[in-house]
Amino acid sequence: MSRAALLVTHTGRRDSTQHARTVAEDLIGAGFTVRVMADEADELDLPGVVPVRGPDAAAGAEMVFALGGDGTLLRAAELARPAQVPLLGINLGKVGFLAEAEIGDLDQAVRQVVAREYTVEERLTLDVTAELDGVPLFASWALNEASVEKGARERMLELRVDVDGRPLSRYGCDGVVCATPTGSTAYAFSAGGPVVWPGVEALLLVPISAHALFSRALVAAPSCSITVTIDPHAPIAVLCCDGRRVFDLPPASVVTVRRGEWPVLVAQLRPLAFTDRLVAKFGLPVVGWRGVPAQPTTT
């Protein structure tokens, strides 16, 4: 049976394109059918790849490779999620918090996929809907976060947050971020939210620059439904999902965020403690006060 992989990269960058060619050539040499998005195929200029289009591009594939930064991985997740195909991120950017491998691991990553030497974990997602006077406006989803933010810089956004149909608090703020544990190290972290280990199933609510006595970040159960209602007299607001899907919200709009029906499947090449990932990505200091490496405690 033929094996297939979808390759997603940032073809506007020369180094990304070259690395993508290397991955494609190695996979084709191992007997894979390599798909690339049609608008990237010309720039890759690689014989043997199959151009694909549309949301079903990853259907039936064994793996989706995302070569780039977190933005590229989030774009690839849009294709991997509906097909329920594992996603493997290879970081060619700066932080690349979502990536499993770094550029120096490229050859090894391909070998492990070819040999099926990887595990797959599920990452909780968000399903997001918006309505006005009971009429649906749109529906979307997020791997990292869905944020409701003010659309006019000079005016504060007035909104109310309910959890499971019960009023929680009103905020005068720049907005709120509803995030997953995966997204806790992204926008939610920048807004003052907690870092949540990916293995924890939870929904995060983080107010942005809230003028309120109660403005702490909250961690809710994954079964909770979070509703954000915009004041009828508020200025127009904006809903942004993963920084990629943006929608205008008229005054009095109601946004509901729930656990997503489909997770994103993430390929893991090797066991790596999330603590080590935090230390590496954020450059956290782990040496002793006088420059001596901290010693593990024993009991």
N, C-alpha and C positions, 0 to 999 in steps of 0.2 A: 504494500500500500504506500502510495506516494506521501511524503512528508512535506508540509508547507509552513512557511513563516512569513509574517508581514514585517517589513522594515520601515520604520518611521524615523526621520532625522530632520535636522535643520539644514536644508540644502543651500541656504543663503550663506553658510559659512564654509570656506574651502576645506578646513580641516575636518569638519563634520562629514562632508561629502566623501573625502578620501577614506575616512574610517568606515563609512557605510559601504563603500565599494569593497573594502577588505572583508567585511562581515559577509556581504552578499556572495563574493567569490568563494569564501570558505564554506558557506552553507550549500551553494550549488555544487561544489566539489564533493560534498558529503551526501549528495543525492536529494537535497531539498528543492522544492519549488519556492522561489523567493518572489514575494509580491512587494510592490512599492506603490504608493499613491501616484495616480496618473500625472498629477502636476509636479511631481518630483522626479519622474522617470527620465525626462530629457536631461536634467542636470546631472543625474547619476551616470548617465551614458554608459550603461553596463549591459552587454549582451546577455540574454538569458533570463532577465527579470521579467515579471508579468505585471503590467500596469493594471491597477484596480481603482474603482471609484465607489463613492457612496458609503453609507453606514454599515454595510455588510462586508466591508473589505477584509475583515479578519475571520469571517465565518469559515469554520472547518480547518483553520490553521492550528498548528501545534504551539506556536509562540509568537508574541508580538515583541519585537526588539525596538526600544526607544533609545536613540543615540542623540544626546544633547543635554540640556539642563532640565529643570523641573517643568518648564513650559512645554518642552517637547514631550515629556512623559505624560503630562496632563492631556495633551492632544492625542497621544497614542491611547490613553485610557478611554477616550471617547469611542474608539474603535474596538478595543479589547473587551469592554464591559458588556455590551449587548451580545457578543459572541461567546462570552464566558471563556475566553482564552487567556492563559497566563501572560503577564506583562513583565518584561525584563528591562529595567532601566540601566543604561551604561552612561555614566556621567562624563560629559564633555564640557560642562559649564563650570561655574565657580563653586557653589555649595552643593547642589545636587542632592538635597536631603532625601528625595524619593528614590534615588538610584540605588541599585543593588551592587553595581560594580563600577570601578574607576577605569580610566582609559588604559592604564597599565595591565588591567585584567582582561582586555578585550579578547585575545586569542584563547585564553583559558575559559572564558565565559562561553564562547562558541563551542569549544570542545565539550564542555559539560552539557550543553543543550543537546548536541548531537548524540552524546552517550546517555542522555536522559538522567544525568546526575544532578538533579535539583528537586527541591520540594516546592509546594505551592501553599501560600497562606491567603486567607480571605481578609480583605480590608473593607470595613464598614463604609457605606456611602450614605448620602442624603438624597431623598426625593423631595422636590420643592414645587409647590403650586402657588399660584396667586389668583385672586378673584376680586371683583368689585361688585358690590350689591348682589352677591350670590352668583354672579356670572363669571365663569372661568376666563382668565386672561391668558395664561400660559402655564406650562409645566416644564421643569428642567430637573437637573440632578447635580451632585457635586461629590468629588472625592475628598477635597480639602475642606472647603467652606462655601457657605452661601451668606453673603452680606447684604443687608439692607442699609443704604446710605443716603444722605441728603444729596439732592441733585443740584442745589444752588449753594455755592461756597459761603455766601454771606448770611444764610439763614440756618437756624438750628432746626433739626428734625424732631417733631413731637410724635411719640409712638407709645403703644402699650404692648407688653409681652404677657401672653397667657401660656400656661403649661397644662396640658391635658384638660383644656377647657376652663381652667380656673385662672382668674386674673393674678398676675404676679407683681408687676410694677409698671408705672409710667416713667418714661425717660424723656428729658430734653437732651439731645445728644447729636453726635455726628452720624450715628448709626449703631447697628448691632451686627455681630458676627456669630453665625451658627456653624460650628465646626465639628469635624470628626476627630478621633484620636490621631489619625494620619495627618490631618491638617492642624493639629495643635502646635506644631513647630513652624507654622507659616504665618498667615495674617493674624490668626488668633493670638499667637505668641507676641507679635509686634504690638497688639492692642492691650497687652497685659494679662493674657490668659495663661493657664497652667500648661506645662508639658505633660501629656498623657501618653503612657506606653501604648503602642499599637495593639497589644493583646487585650487591652481594656475595651469593653464594649460600652460606649457612652456617647452622649451628645453634649457639646459645649455651647454655652451662651456667653458671649463677651461683649459688653457695652463698649462703644467707642466714644471717648471724651464725654462721658455722661455728666450732666449737671444734676446730680442726685446724691442723697446721702447713701443710698443703697445702690452701689454701682460695681459690685464685685463680680468677677466671672463665676459662672455656675456650671456644675457638672451634673447632668440629668441622666436618668436611666435610658437605655437604648429604646425602650418601649414608649417613651414619652413623645408627645406631639407638642411642638413649640409653634405658637402663633404670634406673628408680629402684625399689629394693626396700626396703620398710619392715620394720624389725626385728620379729620375731614378738612381742616383749615390749614394743614401743613403744606409746604411747597412740594413740588414733584420730587419723588425719590427714585432711587435706582436699585435694582436687584442685580447682584453680580455673582455668578457661580464659577468658582475656580479661576476667576479673573479672565474667563474666556467667553462666557455666555452672559450678555448684559441685556436687561429689560427695564423699560421705564415703568414706574409705579405711580399712577395718579393718586391724589389725596383720597383717603378712605379705603385704599387697597388693603387686602388682608393676605399675608404670606404665611403659608403653613409648611413647616419643615418636619419631616419624619425620617426614620431609618429607611434607607433605600431598599427596594425590593431585590435588586441585584448588587452583590459586592463587586469589587474589583479584585481579580486574582493576581497575586504578585509572586513571581518566581524568586526563590531563594537559592543561591548557589552554595552557601556555606553558613553554618551557624555563626551568628554575630550578635552579641548582646546589644540591646538597644542603648544601654549605658555607654558602651564603646562607641557607638555611632554618634551619640550626643557629644561625647568628648572630642571626637575627631572633627565633626562638622562645625561645632561652635568654638573649637580651640579652648576647651575648658582647662583651667590649671589643676593638675592633679599631683604636683610635686609638693614636698614638705615646705614649711615656712622658710627654711634656710637653704632651699635648693636640693634637699635630700629627698629622693623619691619616697612617697608615702608607703608605709609597710602595711600589708594586709593584717587585719585584726584576727586573733585566734581566741578560741574559747576552750 
